């Protein structure tokens, strides 16, 4: 049976568990928990397609094992000093799933909707727009991948925000933004229209399955992921910070 570190390399391209969690060795436990939450949501077996469940389960187990090491002083010290991970019988993902459910509340569509209400038009959104604009050098396709909830319908509003930043000298003017080729814009809008159609079909499909007020994590997230794939990872960052902090306060 492959070791945990073998699986780390297989699924995440490195044997360094700090690198997988995108944290440094002096990271605090609260940040470890947030990192685990964010990464585990991306591969949670309950929120991927049926044909992706086997690999997602293995990735989820690896992340959970890493969290169990970094959140335990003795295990973490052993890893830091010798690079050793003691492998137990982790063949079943049941205990990891139970641990996840104990630590974190499931994210519902209501949570995502509520966050959208406070996020859109906020300073946080403005900062995200600015950061995406600068990193992407004005590429709107890049911005739409990084800014949560950003869709084609939001482009005029976001364009006004960026134009005001340019006018004030807060950001440089990039031709990719101010003079985007019509063909590029048309491709993006066509793709968005196709995804919206797929999302609507998925809503109808899920609507037939779910009982009133009782929806699985897979259904809750899959619907929104299809609808807003472009800003999904950025959204997970925000929700991880939000709910990770709430868990610390409880």
HUFENSUL-V32619 format. One record per residue. RES is the residue in one letter. SS is DSSP state (@ for helix, = for strand, . for the rest). OMEGA is omega in degrees with one decimal (none if undefined). Layout:
# HUFENSUL-V32619
RES|SS|OMEGA / RES|SS|OMEGA
This chain:
# HUFENSUL-V32619
X|.|-179.8 / X|.|176.8 / X|.|177.9 / X|@|-179.2 / X|@|173.8 / X|@|-179.9 / X|@|175.8 / X|@|-179.0 / X|@|-178.6 / X|@|-172.8 / X|@|-174.2 / X|@|173.1 / X|.|179.0 / X|.|176.1 / X|.|-179.0 / X|.|-175.3 / X|@|175.3 / X|@|178.9 / X|@|179.1 / X|@|-180.0 / X|@|178.3 / X|.|178.9 / X|.|177.3 / X|.|-176.3 / X|.|-179.4 / X|.|-177.5 / X|.|177.2 / X|.|-176.6 / X|@|-179.4 / X|@|179.2 / X|@|176.0 / X|@|-179.2 / X|@|178.9 / X|@|179.5 / X|@|178.6 / X|@|-179.1 / X|@|-177.7 / X|@|-176.9 / X|@|-177.7 / X|@|177.1 / X|@|-177.4 / X|@|-177.4 / X|@|-178.9 / X|.|-177.0 / X|@|-178.8 / X|@|-177.7 / X|@|175.3 / X|.|178.8 / X|.|-175.6 / X|@|-177.5 / X|@|178.7 / X|@|-171.2 / X|@|-176.8 / X|@|179.6 / X|@|179.4 / X|@|179.2 / X|@|179.0 / X|@|177.9 / X|@|179.7 / X|@|179.4 / X|@|178.2 / X|@|179.4 / X|@|-179.2 / X|@|176.8 / X|@|178.4 / X|@|179.7 / X|@|-179.0 / X|@|178.2 / X|@|-175.6 / X|@|179.9 / X|.|178.9 / X|.|-174.1 / X|@|-176.5 / X|@|-179.8 / X|@|-180.0 / X|@|179.0 / X|@|178.6 / X|@|179.3 / X|@|-178.7 / X|@|-175.5 / X|@|-172.1 / X|@|-178.6 / X|.|-175.2 / X|.|171.8 / X|.|179.0 / X|.|-178.4 / X|.|174.7 / X|.|176.7 / X|.|-177.8 / X|.|-174.9 / X|.|179.4 / X|.|178.9 / X|.|-174.7 / X|@|-176.4 / X|@|178.6 / X|@|178.8 / X|@|179.5 / X|@|178.6 / X|@|-179.5 / X|@|-177.9 / X|@|178.3 / X|@|-175.2 / X|@|-168.4 / X|.|172.5 / X|.|176.9 / X|.|176.0 / X|.|-179.5 / X|.|176.3 / X|@|177.0 / X|@|177.6 / X|@|-178.5 / X|@|178.5 / X|@|-179.1 / X|@|179.4 / X|@|178.7 / X|@|-177.4 / X|@|-178.8 / X|@|-176.6 / X|@|-176.1 / X|.|-178.8 / X|.|-178.0 / X|.|175.1 / X|@|178.9 / X|@|178.0 / X|@|-179.2 / X|@|178.5 / X|@|178.5 / X|@|178.0 / X|@|-179.8 / X|@|-178.8 / X|@|-179.8 / X|@|178.9 / X|@|-178.2 / X|@|-178.2 / X|@|-179.5 / X|.|-178.5 / X|.|174.6 / X|.|-179.4 / X|.|-176.9 / X|@|175.7 / X|@|179.1 / X|@|-179.3 / X|@|-177.9 / X|@|177.0 / X|@|-172.4 / X|@|-176.6 / X|.|179.6 / X|.|174.9 / X|.|-177.7 / X|.|176.2 / X|.|-177.9 / X|@|-179.2 / X|@|-178.9 / X|@|-173.7 / X|@|178.3 / X|@|-179.7 / X|@|-179.3 / X|@|176.9 / X|@|178.3 / X|@|179.6 / X|@|-179.2 / X|@|179.5 / X|@|178.2 / X|@|176.7 / X|@|178.9 / X|@|-177.8 / X|@|-178.6 / X|@|-179.6 / X|.|-178.8 / X|.|177.8 / X|.|177.0 / X|.|177.3 / X|.|176.9 / X|.|-178.4 / X|@|179.5 / X|@|-179.9 / X|@|-173.7 / X|@|-178.5 / X|.|-178.7 / X|.|178.0 / X|.|-178.9 / X|@|-179.0 / X|@|179.9 / X|@|178.5 / X|@|-179.1 / X|@|178.6 / X|@|-179.2 / X|@|-179.0 / X|@|178.1 / X|@|178.0 / X|@|179.8 / X|@|179.4 / X|@|178.6 / X|@|179.8 / X|@|178.2 / X|@|178.6 / X|@|178.0 / X|@|179.5 / X|@|179.6 / X|@|178.4 / X|@|179.2 / X|@|178.1 / X|@|-179.5 / X|@|179.8 / X|@|-179.8 / X|@|-179.6 / X|@|179.2 / X|@|-175.5 / X|@|-168.1 / X|.|174.5 / X|=|-177.8 / X|.|176.8 / X|.|179.5 / X|=|-175.5 / X|.|179.7 / X|.|177.8 / X|@|179.4 / X|@|-178.8 / X|@|-178.0 / X|@|-174.2 / X|@|-177.3 / X|@|-179.8 / X|@|-177.9 / X|@|-179.5 / X|@|178.5 / X|@|-176.0 / X|@|-174.0 / X|.|-177.8 / X|@|-171.4 / X|@|-178.4 / X|@|-170.9 / X|@|-177.9 / X|@|176.9 / X|@|178.7 / X|@|178.3 / X|@|176.7 / X|@|-177.1 / X|@|-178.9 / X|@|177.8 / X|@|178.4 / X|@|-177.0 / X|@|-175.3 / X|@|174.5 / X|@|178.6 / X|@|179.3 / X|@|-179.9 / X|@|178.9 / X|@|-176.3 / X|@|-176.2 / X|.|none
